[in-house]
Amino acid sequence: MYMNRFFKQKHPYLAIPAVFLVVLFLGLAQLGSTVNPAPKNLPVLLVQSDSGVKLPTNQEMNFGKTIEDKLSMAPASVGVISPLHWSILGTEQEAIDAMNHEQAYAAIVVPADFSTKITSLLTPQPLPSLITVYVNQGMNYNGAAMTNQVISQMVAGINVQIREQLLAQLGQHSGTTLTIDQAKAFASPISVTTKMINAVGTNSSNGNAPIVLTQLAWFGAMVGTMLLFIASMKAVQSGSRLHRLGIRVAQISGGVVVNAAAAGSILLIAGQWLGLSIPNYGETYLFLFFAGFIFFLLQTAIVSWLGLAGVPLFVLVFFFGAPVLSLPPQLLPAFSHDWLYSWIPLRFSVEGLRDLFYFGKGLNIGDAIWTLSIIGFASIVLSLLSVLKKHKEPAISVEQGTAI
């Protein structure tokens, strides 16, 4: 009897499709963007200043040009898609400036005397032939690490090619013997000096500190949004639009206080209690407060029109945004890049915090602030316009004289 009554309800039959849909959405959110990330078109810079050298045979050699061709032209010639996208710049300082503007994950600098020192390996007194690789960690820790790994593999291949060229030159002179210094130099003709630029440092959650703080700001804004919206619903005593407009203004004003407290709480817990490295508490607090308040305004605009039914949207944005923000945009599938990364509001907070944490020059924060400001302004307008919705008057109980 009790079992029949139980199975006559629709909910047991809805449980399986409901679980499937939940797993589907969360699976897409967590794995859709990260299940098979493949590096492609990672921006990298090359500064090729090698002036070349003339061999005793009057043959002109420019090993820097060899490197340029190997890095930027060889993959396309054999039909292989390179994971790197190369741009040629004129000077080392131009490359550093570009990386400071988050335009590249790394740069290779080939000096003017590179060929001269390479050919010195043919003499009893070989000179070290150095190239410098700059790795722009702050742009994206994972992207910079992948780029550096690919560059290391390419340089290893170039080392083999140059060694073969030099050995071919020696082979033209019978009876040539190598000194111990030459033998050591031939093992690796190119020496690489790696320099980290805009380094993420220690206690930075592997460079993910801006993402972590942004997620905390989003959830802090969500809690404030729900509580203040519930308070606004209880505070509405009439259907007067002017009355509801005043409540909405009070709701937004309350958001200022709540998000100011949320930003301070985030820094206290993450920075002081958990040991996250925060370079400048004042600047970080102001930006976190600003970003959190924009999140609050956006969420308030949504619940003002949809009610608490809009809250699941906030959770979905978090679940879909977390994996997207942790990867370099060049590794994202086309769908994730075009339909998530390109518009998700958390992205702009991450970009601003990344500039504060790892660059500290204010070169990349302006666009983030401008975009968040537009989102905030539009959200305020939509929140205030929500008072134009048809308002349902509370029913009054005749017997009790109270609103139902």
C-alpha positions in Angstrom: 0.0 0.0 0.0 2.7 2.5 1.0 4.9 1.4 -1.9 2.0 1.9 -4.3 1.4 5.3 -2.9 5.1 6.1 -3.3 5.4 4.9 -6.9 2.3 6.7 -8.0 4.1 10.0 -7.5 6.0 11.5 -10.5 9.2 12.4 -8.6 10.8 8.9 -8.5 10.5 8.7 -12.3 12.0 12.2 -12.7 15.0 11.4 -10.6 17.0 9.5 -13.3 16.6 12.1 -16.1 17.2 14.9 -13.5 20.4 13.2 -12.3 21.5 12.8 -16.0 20.9 16.4 -16.8 22.8 17.6 -13.7 25.8 15.3 -14.5 25.6 16.5 -18.1 25.8 20.2 -17.2 28.5 19.7 -14.6 30.4 17.4 -16.9 30.4 19.9 -19.7 31.4 22.6 -17.2 34.3 20.8 -15.7 35.5 18.7 -18.7 34.2 20.3 -21.8 37.0 22.8 -21.9 39.8 20.8 -20.3 39.4 17.1 -21.4 41.9 17.5 -24.2 43.7 20.8 -24.2 46.2 21.1 -27.1 48.5 24.1 -27.4 48.0 26.1 -30.6 48.9 29.6 -31.7 50.7 30.4 -28.4 52.1 33.9 -29.2 55.9 33.9 -29.0 58.5 36.6 -30.1 61.8 36.3 -31.9 64.5 38.9 -31.9 67.0 37.9 -34.5 70.0 40.3 -34.5 72.7 37.9 -35.8 74.9 39.8 -38.3 76.4 36.5 -39.7 80.0 35.5 -40.4 82.2 34.8 -43.3 84.1 31.5 -43.2 87.7 31.1 -44.4 86.2 29.4 -47.5 84.4 32.8 -48.2 81.1 31.1 -47.5 78.6 33.4 -45.7 76.9 31.8 -42.7 74.1 33.2 -40.5 73.1 30.7 -37.8 70.6 33.2 -36.4 68.7 33.1 -39.7 68.9 29.3 -39.5 67.1 29.5 -36.1 64.5 31.9 -37.5 63.7 29.6 -40.4 63.7 26.5 -38.2 61.3 28.1 -35.7 58.9 29.9 -37.9 59.0 28.3 -41.3 59.9 24.6 -41.0 56.7 23.4 -39.4 54.6 24.8 -42.1 56.8 23.4 -44.8 56.3 19.8 -43.6 52.6 20.3 -43.1 52.7 20.3 -39.3 50.8 22.8 -37.3 53.1 24.5 -34.9 51.8 25.1 -31.4 53.5 28.5 -31.4 52.7 31.6 -33.4 55.9 33.6 -34.0 56.3 37.4 -34.4 59.6 39.0 -35.3 60.7 42.1 -33.5 63.7 44.3 -33.9 65.1 44.7 -30.4 65.2 43.0 -27.0 63.5 45.9 -25.4 60.6 45.8 -27.8 60.1 42.1 -26.9 60.1 42.9 -23.2 57.6 45.8 -23.7 55.3 43.4 -25.6 55.5 40.8 -22.9 54.7 43.5 -20.3 51.6 44.2 -22.3 50.7 40.5 -22.2 51.2 40.0 -25.9 53.4 36.9 -25.8 54.2 34.0 -23.4 57.9 34.0 -24.3 60.6 35.5 -26.4 63.9 34.3 -27.9 66.7 36.8 -28.3 69.6 35.9 -30.7 72.5 38.3 -30.3 74.5 40.0 -33.1 77.7 37.9 -32.5 75.8 34.6 -32.4 77.3 33.2 -35.7 80.8 34.4 -34.8 80.7 32.5 -31.6 79.2 29.4 -33.2 82.0 29.3 -35.8 84.5 29.7 -33.0 83.7 26.0 -32.2 85.9 25.2 -35.3 88.9 26.7 -33.5 90.9 25.4 -30.5 89.4 28.2 -28.4 85.6 27.9 -28.7 83.4 30.7 -27.3 80.0 30.1 -25.6 77.2 30.9 -28.0 74.3 32.2 -26.0 70.7 32.9 -26.7 68.3 34.3 -24.2 64.8 32.9 -23.6 62.4 35.1 -21.7 59.4 33.3 -20.1 56.4 35.6 -19.3 55.0 33.7 -16.3 52.5 36.3 -15.3 50.5 36.2 -18.5 49.4 32.6 -17.7 51.5 30.2 -15.6 50.3 27.1 -17.6 50.7 28.8 -21.0 54.2 30.0 -20.2 55.3 26.6 -19.0 53.9 24.9 -22.1 55.6 27.5 -24.3 58.9 27.1 -22.6 58.7 23.3 -23.0 58.0 23.6 -26.7 60.9 26.1 -27.1 63.3 23.7 -25.3 62.4 20.9 -27.6 62.9 23.2 -30.7 66.3 24.4 -29.4 67.4 20.8 -28.9 66.5 20.1 -32.5 68.4 23.2 -33.7 71.4 22.1 -31.6 71.5 18.9 -33.5 71.2 20.7 -36.9 74.0 23.2 -36.1 76.3 20.4 -34.8 75.9 18.5 -38.0 76.7 21.7 -40.0 79.8 22.3 -38.0 80.9 18.7 -38.3 80.4 18.9 -42.0 82.8 21.9 -42.1 85.4 19.9 -40.1 85.0 17.0 -42.4 86.3 19.1 -45.3 89.7 19.2 -43.6 91.2 15.8 -43.2 93.2 15.0 -40.1 91.4 17.6 -37.9 91.3 16.7 -34.3 89.1 18.2 -31.6 90.4 19.7 -28.4 88.6 18.8 -25.1 87.0 22.2 -25.0 85.8 21.8 -28.6 84.3 18.3 -27.8 82.4 19.7 -24.9 81.1 22.6 -27.0 80.0 20.4 -29.8 77.8 18.4 -27.4 75.5 21.5 -27.2 76.6 24.3 -29.6 73.8 26.6 -28.3 73.7 27.6 -24.6 70.3 28.9 -23.4 69.9 31.5 -20.7 66.3 31.4 -19.4 64.9 34.5 -17.6 61.5 34.7 -16.0 59.7 37.9 -16.6 56.7 39.0 -14.5 57.2 35.9 -12.4 54.4 34.6 -10.3 56.6 34.0 -7.3 55.9 31.7 -4.3 52.6 31.2 -2.4 50.7 32.2 -5.5 48.7 29.0 -6.0 50.8 28.3 -9.1 49.9 31.7 -10.6 46.1 31.1 -10.0 45.7 33.7 -7.2 43.7 36.1 -9.4 41.3 33.3 -10.3 40.9 32.1 -6.7 40.2 35.7 -5.5 37.8 36.3 -8.3 35.8 33.2 -7.5 35.6 34.2 -3.9 34.4 37.7 -4.9 31.7 36.1 -7.1 30.4 33.9 -4.3 30.6 36.8 -1.8 28.5 38.9 -4.2 26.1 36.1 -4.7 25.4 35.7 -1.0 24.9 39.4 -0.6 22.7 39.5 -3.7 20.3 36.9 -2.3 20.0 38.2 1.2 19.5 41.8 0.1 17.0 40.8 -2.5 15.0 38.8 0.1 15.1 41.9 2.3 13.9 44.0 -0.5 10.9 41.7 -1.2 9.9 41.8 2.5 10.3 45.6 2.6 7.9 46.2 -0.3 4.6 47.4 1.3 2.8 48.7 -1.7 2.7 48.4 -5.5 3.8 52.0 -5.9 6.7 52.3 -8.4 8.2 55.1 -6.5 8.2 53.0 -3.3 9.8 50.1 -5.1 12.4 52.4 -6.7 13.4 53.6 -3.2 13.7 50.0 -2.1 15.9 49.2 -5.1 18.2 52.1 -4.4 18.5 51.0 -0.8 19.3 47.5 -2.0 22.1 48.8 -4.3 23.4 51.0 -1.5 23.5 48.0 0.8 25.5 46.2 -1.8 28.3 48.8 -1.4 28.6 47.9 2.3 28.4 44.2 1.9 31.0 44.0 -0.9 33.3 46.3 1.0 33.2 43.8 3.8 33.5 40.9 1.4 36.7 42.3 -0.1 38.2 42.8 3.3 37.2 39.3 4.4 38.8 37.8 1.2 42.1 39.5 1.9 42.1 38.6 5.6 41.4 34.9 5.0 43.4 34.4 1.8 46.3 36.6 2.6 46.7 36.6 6.4 45.2 33.3 7.4 46.1 31.1 4.4 49.3 32.8 3.4 48.5 33.8 -0.2 51.2 36.2 -1.4 49.5 39.6 -2.0 51.9 42.2 -3.3 49.8 45.3 -2.5 46.9 45.0 0.0 45.6 48.5 -0.7 45.4 48.2 -4.5 44.1 44.6 -4.3 41.4 45.6 -1.8 40.1 48.4 -4.0 40.0 46.3 -7.1 38.4 43.4 -5.3 35.8 45.7 -3.9 35.1 47.2 -7.3 34.9 43.8 -9.1 32.8 42.3 -6.3 30.4 45.2 -6.4 30.1 44.9 -10.2 29.3 41.2 -9.7 26.6 42.2 -7.2 25.1 44.7 -9.5 24.9 42.1 -12.3 23.4 39.5 -10.1 20.9 42.0 -8.7 19.8 43.0 -12.2 19.1 39.3 -12.9 17.1 38.5 -9.7 15.3 41.8 -10.1 13.7 40.5 -13.3 13.7 36.7 -12.7 13.5 36.5 -8.9 15.4 33.8 -7.0 14.9 31.6 -10.0 17.9 33.4 -11.5 20.3 32.2 -8.7 21.1 28.9 -10.5 22.6 31.0 -13.3 25.2 32.4 -10.9 26.2 28.9 -9.9 26.4 27.8 -13.6 28.6 30.8 -14.4 31.0 29.7 -11.7 31.2 26.0 -12.7 31.6 26.8 -16.4 34.0 29.7 -15.7 36.5 28.0 -13.3 38.1 25.6 -15.8 38.0 28.2 -18.7 39.8 30.8 -16.7 42.6 28.5 -15.5 43.7 27.6 -19.1 45.4 29.9 -21.7 42.7 31.0 -24.2 44.8 29.4 -27.0 44.2 26.0 -25.5 40.4 26.3 -25.3 38.1 24.6 -27.8 36.4 26.9 -30.2 33.1 26.7 -28.4 34.5 27.4 -24.9 36.6 30.3 -26.3 33.8 32.0 -28.3 30.8 31.3 -26.1 32.3 31.3 -22.6 35.7 33.0 -22.4 34.9 35.9 -24.6 32.0 37.2 -22.4 32.2 35.6 -19.0 32.4 38.5 -16.5 34.8 36.8 -14.1 37.4 36.9 -16.8 37.8 40.7 -16.6 38.3 40.6 -12.8 41.0 37.9 -13.4 42.8 40.1 -15.9 42.8 43.1 -13.6 44.1 41.1 -10.6 46.7 39.5 -12.8 48.1 42.9 -13.7 48.2 43.9 -10.0 49.8 40.7 -8.9 52.4 39.9 -11.5 53.0 43.0 -13.7 52.5 45.9 -11.3 52.8 48.5 -14.1 49.1 49.3 -14.8 49.5 48.5 -18.4 46.8 45.9 -18.7 44.2 46.9 -16.1 42.5 49.7 -18.0 40.5 47.5 -20.4 39.3 45.3 -17.5 38.1 48.3 -15.4 36.4 49.8 -18.4 34.6 46.6 -19.3 33.5 46.0 -15.7 32.3 49.6 -15.5 30.1 49.1 -18.5 28.6 45.9 -17.0 28.0 47.7 -13.8 26.3 50.7 -15.4 24.0 48.5 -17.5 23.1 46.4 -14.5 22.1 49.5 -12.4 19.9 50.6 -15.3 18.2 47.2 -15.6 17.8 46.9 -11.8 16.0 50.3 -11.7 13.9 49.5 -14.7 12.7 46.3 -13.0 10.3 48.5 -11.0 8.2 48.9 -14.2 7.3 45.2 -14.0 3.7 44.5 -13.0 3.7 44.1 -9.3 1.5 41.6 -7.6 -0.3 43.2 -4.6 -0.1 41.1 -1.4 -3.4 39.4 -0.6 -5.1 40.5 2.6 -6.8 38.1 4.9 -10.2 39.6 5.9 -10.3 37.6 9.1 -6.8 38.2 10.2 -6.1 41.5 8.6 -2.7 40.5 7.5 -0.9 40.1 4.2 -0.9 36.5 2.8 
